């Protein structure tokens, strides 16, 4: 099951069976799947805005700086779980990871990439992030980043 596709309602889907790969051996070969109902209607949902400063960039290239500007990321993140845990959930509990290897050794200076978001606090049991998210990631050399920062400082003065 892909929990990213299960929200706090009655979720129905067909679980397809591959007779050759399945560890469960069915005697009736004509069965190709099962209808599955997963009822999370007693669970709660909460939308959280994450901080772009908490994004963790994976597979960074040495000498490069990566960033996601506020408003260029996934925005509000929907988390599903039992009410007693969801009520305690904060943006600090989200772990946002973006693999930037697609920008490495590339002429592209920015690209929309998938963001892997999980609930990083192990005390919030049975909570998960609903949906798939992306963010626009900008890549620049350390020298370019320093020049941009200096320019921003000048504008503020």
Number of C-alpha atoms within 10 A of each C-alpha: 7 7 12 16 11 20 23 18 14 12 14 12 13 11 12 11 16 14 17 8 8 9 8 10 12 12 8 8 10 8 12 13 13 11 9 11 11 13 14 16 13 11 18 19 21 16 17 17 15 21 16 18 11 13 19 18 18 11 13 18 15 9 9 15 17 20 19 20 13 14 10 15 22 19 17 13 19 17 24 23 23 18 15 12 16 21 13 10 21 15 15 14 17 23 17 21 16 20 16 22 14 14 23 15 8 10 8 12 13 17 14 16 18 18 22 15 23 18 21 14 14 9 12 18 13 13 24 22 24 21 15 14 17 16 21 18 22 18 23 18 15 14 12 13 16 13 12 13 12 11 11 11 10 9 8 6 5
